[in-house]
Amino acid sequence: MRLFNSLIALVVLTCASFAVTFAQKVVRVSDPDAISPAEVSIAINPKNPDNVVAASFAVGRPPRARYGSYNYASMDGGHTWKTIPVADPAGLTQGDDVVYFGNNGTAYHIHLSFEGIRVARPPRAESGMLVESSADGGLTWAEAVPAINHVNTVIPFEDKPGIVVDNASQSRHKGNVYLAWTRFDIYGSNDPDCHSHIYFTRSTDGGKSFAMPVRISDGAGDCRDSDNTVEGAVPAVAPNGDVYIVWAGPLGLVFKKSTDAGLTFGKEKVISQMPGGWDFPVAGLERANGMPATGVDLSNGPQKGTLYVNWIDARNGDPDVFVMSSKDGGETWSSPVRVNDDPLKNGKEQFFTWMSVDPTDGSVNIVFYDRRDTNGAMTKLVMARSVDGGKTFVNHAIDQPAFKCDDKVFFGDYTGISAYNGRVLPMFMNFDEQKKLVVSVALFHFKPGTQERVE
């Protein structure tokens, strides 16, 4: 959480005497007057794939010039969007937004809600994470339910949540909502005795209430919100209802598993090193990160049950995107597969990766920022897709013109992507022609199980 640390329907590019019509649409999601929206999440409704919900934070306008959370809803597959501000009756800062759909069409949105961090004896203090649900595709949202909340204190501080709904048809725990996140003893402290841990909770009643949170990390990290902090916990659910969680930290990528719907977890296992750490500098940004995203193939295809982890590290000398997989519930893992297909060790950066495993065709879909053919802070985007169980990836350029990042504008910590039945919707932040930060979405449509585009 670094809130304080720091396009159109069809795009046509005209150069000199010729024009190139892009093959896929990029649509602006955030409103024209939105101020610096960032940290996006997106989900396609499995009950109605034309319905898509998304979320981000943005800077509010006076008299409440604070970071606030916003929902976005589309009823036409992402072509048009409506912005719905998240309720905030207490006037707290919101952020670290994540959305997810259950198979019954219920959308869930989790976000931070806090006041008073990094202030000595603040006049007001609160720290928690709230969850809202929507039964009408994101147009209206129920009153927030606290997954956890500390009143009149910001110690400890709850940060960077991940969410998943058990959508596995064969699971005995269908509909459960699982959350994992980082707890800081004191956010941002340099005290060597200050620690960060991974915590977990669940809801068995459709998000109406959440169980008492429990610590699931065996080890700990520091409180600096950097490489040696345990962070980026993202849960996923297997076809039989097992719960998987992966996060990053001083040990590298750490895996944890529950076989009883999150009541208990086994011993943590380091599944990969992360050379260069999950927190690294890139031109034009305060920093970038390579935190992991986790997903499971819930389709009826040949890779059913395969667990995937997507992250970035610098094992090749510059930040590259990787995926590795497990076919036996995390007991053994494949070798990491390099996702970006630019020349190896070319000194070019990829950053802010996110992954979605299509539950209908099992494809693995990944979005990331890409600088393979740009210089300095100029940035493009790529959507990479695998239809062979993560063994190989085809890189599809996103038709967003290159833009220059500005380190004076907080760019957020992550992007988003959602895939369902061949529809793939990467969501991201970019600077527009007026050098204003906006949220956009690319609309890909593939023949399920293939790399073949559908117009």
C-alpha positions in Angstrom: 0.0 0.0 0.0 1.8 3.0 -1.2 -1.0 5.6 -1.4 1.0 8.1 0.6 4.5 7.1 -0.6 4.7 8.8 -3.2 -9.6 4.6 -26.1 -11.7 5.1 -27.4 -13.9 2.4 -29.0 -11.7 2.0 -32.0 -8.1 3.4 -32.1 -6.7 4.6 -35.3 -3.0 5.6 -35.5 -2.1 8.0 -38.3 1.5 8.4 -39.3 2.5 10.6 -42.3 0.4 9.4 -45.2 -0.8 6.1 -44.0 -3.2 4.8 -41.3 -3.2 1.6 -39.3 -6.5 0.4 -37.8 -5.9 -1.6 -34.7 -7.3 -5.1 -34.5 -8.6 -4.9 -30.9 -10.4 -2.1 -29.1 -9.0 -0.1 -26.2 -11.7 1.6 -24.2 -11.3 4.3 -21.6 -13.0 3.3 -18.4 -12.5 6.1 -15.9 -14.5 9.3 -16.2 -13.0 12.3 -17.9 -12.8 14.2 -14.6 -11.3 11.3 -12.6 -8.1 12.3 -10.8 -5.2 9.8 -11.1 -7.2 6.5 -10.9 -4.9 3.5 -10.4 -4.6 0.0 -9.0 -7.2 -1.7 -11.1 -9.1 -5.0 -10.8 -11.6 -6.5 -13.2 -14.0 -9.5 -13.3 -16.3 -11.0 -15.9 -19.6 -12.3 -14.6 -19.8 -16.0 -15.3 -23.6 -15.9 -15.2 -23.7 -13.1 -17.8 -20.4 -12.5 -19.6 -21.6 -9.3 -21.0 -21.6 -7.9 -17.5 -18.1 -6.8 -16.2 -17.2 -5.1 -13.0 -14.0 -3.3 -12.2 -12.5 -1.1 -9.5 -9.8 1.3 -8.8 -8.9 4.1 -6.4 -8.8 7.8 -7.4 -8.1 11.1 -5.7 -11.3 12.7 -4.5 -12.3 16.3 -5.0 -12.5 19.0 -2.3 -13.7 19.1 0.4 -12.8 15.4 0.6 -9.5 15.4 -1.3 -8.6 11.9 -0.3 -8.0 8.6 -2.0 -11.3 6.8 -2.5 -12.5 3.6 -4.1 -14.6 3.4 -7.2 -16.6 0.7 -8.9 -17.1 0.5 -12.7 -19.8 -1.6 -14.3 -20.3 -2.6 -17.9 -23.3 -4.4 -19.4 -22.0 -4.7 -22.9 -18.8 -6.6 -22.6 -16.7 -3.7 -21.7 -17.5 -1.3 -24.5 -19.2 1.3 -22.2 -18.9 1.8 -18.4 -20.7 3.5 -15.6 -18.7 4.8 -12.5 -20.1 4.1 -9.1 -18.3 5.6 -6.1 -17.8 3.3 -3.2 -19.7 4.5 -0.1 -17.5 6.0 2.6 -19.8 7.3 5.4 -16.8 7.7 7.8 -14.7 9.7 5.3 -11.7 7.4 5.4 -9.0 6.7 2.9 -9.7 3.7 0.6 -7.6 1.7 -1.8 -6.0 -1.6 -2.8 -9.2 -2.5 -4.5 -9.9 -6.1 -5.8 -13.1 -7.5 -7.4 -14.2 -11.1 -8.0 -17.4 -12.8 -9.2 -19.1 -15.9 -7.7 -20.7 -18.3 -10.1 -24.1 -17.2 -8.9 -23.5 -13.7 -10.3 -22.7 -12.0 -7.0 -19.8 -9.6 -7.3 -17.5 -8.9 -4.4 -15.2 -5.8 -3.8 -12.6 -5.7 -1.1 -10.6 -2.6 -0.2 -8.7 -0.8 2.5 -10.4 1.7 4.8 -8.1 3.7 7.1 -6.9 7.0 8.6 -3.8 8.0 10.6 -0.9 5.9 9.3 2.5 7.4 9.6 1.3 10.2 11.8 2.4 10.6 15.4 -0.6 10.6 17.7 -3.1 11.2 14.9 -6.3 13.0 15.8 -8.2 10.1 14.2 -7.2 6.5 13.6 -8.8 3.5 12.0 -7.5 0.6 10.0 -9.4 -2.2 8.3 -10.6 -3.9 5.2 -14.2 -3.7 4.0 -16.1 -6.0 1.6 -19.2 -5.0 -0.4 -21.3 -7.3 -2.6 -23.5 -6.6 -5.6 -26.4 -8.8 -6.9 -27.1 -6.6 -10.0 -23.8 -6.6 -11.8 -22.1 -3.8 -9.9 -24.8 -1.2 -10.4 -25.7 -1.1 -6.7 -23.8 -2.5 -3.7 -24.8 -3.7 -0.3 -23.6 -2.0 2.9 -19.9 -2.7 3.6 -19.0 -5.7 5.9 -15.7 -5.5 7.7 -13.4 -8.4 7.0 -11.4 -6.9 9.8 -11.4 -3.5 11.5 -9.4 -1.7 14.2 -11.1 1.4 15.6 -9.0 4.2 17.2 -5.7 2.6 16.1 -3.6 1.9 13.0 -1.5 -0.7 14.8 -1.5 -3.2 13.3 -2.1 -2.1 9.8 -4.0 -4.4 7.3 -2.8 -4.1 3.7 -2.8 -5.5 0.2 -5.7 -8.0 0.1 -6.4 -10.8 -2.4 -9.8 -12.4 -2.8 -11.3 -15.5 -4.5 -14.7 -17.2 -4.5 -15.0 -21.0 -4.6 -16.5 -21.5 -8.0 -15.4 -25.1 -8.4 -18.4 -27.2 -9.4 -17.2 -30.3 -7.5 -16.3 -28.5 -4.3 -18.2 -29.1 -1.1 -17.5 -25.5 -0.2 -19.0 -23.8 -3.3 -19.6 -20.1 -2.7 -17.1 -19.6 0.1 -15.2 -16.3 -0.1 -11.6 -16.4 0.9 -9.3 -13.4 1.7 -5.6 -13.1 2.3 -3.5 -10.0 3.1 -0.4 -8.5 4.8 -0.5 -7.3 8.4 2.1 -4.8 9.4 2.9 -4.4 13.1 3.6 -0.8 12.2 3.3 0.2 8.6 6.5 1.6 7.1 8.6 1.1 10.3 12.4 0.6 10.0 12.5 -1.0 13.4 14.2 -4.5 13.0 11.7 -5.8 15.6 8.8 -4.8 13.5 7.3 -7.6 11.4 4.8 -8.3 8.6 2.8 -11.5 8.4 0.2 -13.0 6.0 -3.3 -13.3 7.4 -6.5 -15.1 6.2 -10.2 -15.1 6.7 -13.2 -16.6 5.0 -17.0 -16.1 4.6 -19.3 -19.1 4.4 -22.5 -16.9 4.0 -21.9 -15.0 0.8 -19.9 -12.2 2.3 -22.5 -11.3 5.0 -19.9 -12.0 7.7 -16.2 -13.1 8.0 -14.5 -15.5 10.4 -11.9 -14.3 12.9 -8.6 -13.7 10.9 -5.7 -16.1 11.5 -2.1 -15.8 10.7 -1.0 -18.3 8.1 2.6 -17.3 7.4 5.1 -19.4 9.3 7.9 -16.9 8.8 7.8 -13.1 8.8 9.0 -10.1 6.9 9.9 -6.6 7.8 7.6 -3.5 7.9 9.2 -1.4 5.1 6.8 -2.4 2.3 9.7 -3.6 0.1 11.5 -6.8 -0.9 11.9 -8.1 2.7 8.2 -7.6 3.5 5.8 -10.6 3.0 3.2 -9.2 0.6 1.1 -10.0 -2.5 -0.9 -12.9 -1.1 -3.4 -14.1 -3.7 -5.7 -17.1 -2.9 -7.0 -19.6 -5.5 -9.3 -22.6 -5.3 -8.8 -26.1 -6.7 -11.6 -28.2 -8.3 -12.0 -30.1 -5.1 -12.2 -27.0 -2.9 -8.6 -26.9 -1.6 -7.3 -23.4 -1.0 -4.0 -22.3 -2.4 -2.1 -19.1 -1.5 1.2 -17.7 -2.8 3.0 -14.5 -1.7 6.4 -12.9 -2.1 8.9 -12.0 0.5 12.5 -12.3 1.7 12.5 -16.1 1.0 11.1 -15.7 -2.6 7.7 -17.1 -3.6 6.0 -18.9 -0.7 3.2 -21.4 -1.1 0.6 -22.4 1.4 -2.3 -24.9 1.1 -5.5 -25.7 3.0 -7.5 -28.9 2.5 -10.3 -28.0 4.8 -11.7 -24.8 3.3 -9.3 -22.5 5.0 -9.8 -23.8 8.6 -6.1 -24.9 8.8 -3.1 -24.6 6.5 -0.1 -26.9 6.1 3.5 -25.8 6.4 4.7 -23.1 4.0 6.9 -24.0 1.1 9.3 -21.8 -0.8 8.6 -22.6 -4.5 11.0 -20.2 -6.2 13.6 -17.6 -5.6 13.0 -14.0 -6.8 16.3 -12.6 -8.0 16.2 -8.8 -7.6 13.2 -9.0 -5.3 9.6 -8.1 -5.9 10.3 -4.4 -5.6 12.5 -2.8 -8.2 13.0 0.6 -9.8 12.0 1.5 -13.4 12.3 4.9 -15.1 9.3 7.1 -14.6 7.9 5.3 -11.6 8.6 5.5 -7.9 9.1 1.8 -8.1 7.5 -1.2 -9.8 6.8 -4.7 -8.5 6.7 -8.3 -9.5 4.3 -9.6 -6.8 2.7 -13.0 -7.7 -0.8 -13.7 -9.1 -2.3 -17.2 -8.6 -4.9 -19.1 -10.5 -6.3 -22.6 -11.1 -7.8 -24.3 -14.2 -11.4 -25.1 -13.3 -12.3 -26.1 -16.9 -13.0 -29.6 -18.0 -10.0 -29.5 -20.4 -6.8 -31.5 -20.3 -5.1 -29.2 -17.7 -8.0 -29.2 -15.2 -6.8 -28.7 -11.7 -3.4 -27.2 -12.7 -2.3 -24.4 -10.4 -0.4 -21.5 -11.9 1.7 -18.7 -10.4 2.7 -15.6 -12.4 5.3 -13.1 -11.2 8.3 -11.0 -12.3 12.0 -11.2 -11.3 15.4 -10.3 -12.7 17.1 -13.8 -12.9 18.1 -12.9 -16.5 19.5 -9.5 -15.5 16.4 -7.5 -16.3 12.8 -7.8 -15.1 11.0 -10.6 -17.0 7.6 -12.2 -16.6 7.3 -15.8 -15.5 4.8 -18.6 -15.0 5.2 -21.9 -13.3 2.7 -24.6 -12.6 1.8 -27.5 -10.4 -0.4 -30.5 -11.4 -0.3 -32.1 -8.0 -1.7 -29.4 -5.6 1.6 -27.6 -5.1 3.7 -30.7 -4.2 5.9 -30.3 -7.3 6.4 -27.5 -9.7 7.4 -27.0 -13.3 10.4 -24.9 -14.2 9.6 -21.2 -14.6 8.5 -20.3 -18.2 9.5 -16.9 -19.5 6.3 -15.2 -20.8 7.6 -12.1 -22.6 9.2 -13.2 -25.9 11.7 -10.3 -26.5 15.4 -11.2 -26.7 16.8 -12.6 -23.5 19.0 -10.4 -21.4 18.2 -7.3 -23.6 18.1 -5.0 -20.6 14.5 -4.1 -21.3 11.9 -4.1 -18.4 8.6 -5.7 -18.0 6.6 -4.9 -14.8 3.2 -5.0 -13.1 2.0 -8.5 -14.3 -1.4 -10.0 -13.5 -3.0 -13.3 -14.6 -6.4 -14.8 -15.3 -7.0 -18.5 -16.0 -10.2 -18.9 -18.1 -12.5 -21.3 -16.3 -14.1 -22.5 -19.5 -11.2 -23.3 -21.8 -8.2 -23.3 -19.3 -6.2 -20.7 -21.2 -3.7 -18.7 -19.1 -3.9 -15.0 -19.9 -1.4 -12.4 -18.6 -1.1 -8.6 -18.9 2.1 -6.7 -18.2 3.7 -3.4 -19.1 6.5 -3.7 -21.7 9.5 -1.6 -22.7 11.1 -4.0 -25.2 11.0 -1.4 -28.1 10.8 1.9 -26.1 13.4 4.0 -24.3 13.4 5.6 -20.9 10.0 6.0 -19.4 8.1 5.3 -22.6 5.8 2.3 -22.0 3.6 -0.1 -23.9 1.4 -3.1 -22.9 1.3 -6.8 -23.8 -1.3 -9.5 -23.2 0.3 -13.0 -23.3 -1.8 -16.1 -23.8 -1.1 -19.8 -23.4 -3.4 -22.6 -24.6 -1.1 -25.5 -23.8 -1.0 -25.4 -20.0 1.5 -22.6 -19.6 4.3 -24.3 -21.6 4.4 -21.6 -24.3 2.9 -18.1 -24.6 2.0 -15.9 -27.6 2.5 -12.2 -26.9 -0.3 -10.0 -28.3 0.5 -6.3 -28.3 -2.2 -4.2 -26.7 -3.2 -1.4 -29.1 -2.5 1.4 -26.6 -0.1 3.9 -28.0 3.2 4.2 -26.1 3.0 6.7 -23.2 5.6 8.2 -20.9 5.3 7.4 -17.2 5.6 10.3 -14.8 7.2 9.7 -11.4 5.4 12.7 -10.0 2.1 10.8 -10.4 1.4 7.7 -8.2 0.9 4.9 -10.7 -0.3 2.3 -8.3 1.0 -1.2 -7.6 -0.9 -3.5 -10.0 -3.0 -4.1 -13.1 -5.9 -6.5 -13.7 -7.2 -9.0 -16.2 -10.2 -11.3 -16.5 -10.9 -14.1 -19.0 -14.1 -16.1 -19.7 -15.0 -18.3 -22.7 -12.4 -16.7 -24.9 -13.1 -13.1 -23.9 -10.0 -11.6 -22.4 -10.1 -8.1 -20.8 -6.8 -6.7 -19.6 -7.3 -3.5 -17.5 -4.5 -1.0 -16.9 -3.4 2.5 -16.1 -2.0 4.8 -18.9 -1.3 8.4 -19.5 -3.5 10.0 -22.2 -2.7 12.8 -24.7 -3.0 15.4 -22.0 -0.5 13.4 -19.8 -3.4 12.6 -17.4 -3.5 9.2 -15.7 -6.6 7.2 -16.8 -7.9 3.6 -16.6 -8.4 1.7 -19.8 -9.4 -1.8 -20.9 -8.5 -3.8 -24.0 -11.2 -6.0 -25.5 -9.8 -9.3 -26.8 -12.0 -12.1 -28.1 -10.5 -15.5 -29.0 -12.0 -18.7 -30.3 -12.0 -20.7 -27.0 -8.9 -22.8 -26.5 -7.0 -21.1 -29.4 -4.9 -18.1 -30.3 -7.4 -17.3 -33.1 -8.9 -13.8 -32.7 -12.7 -13.4 -33.2 -13.8 -10.1 -34.5 
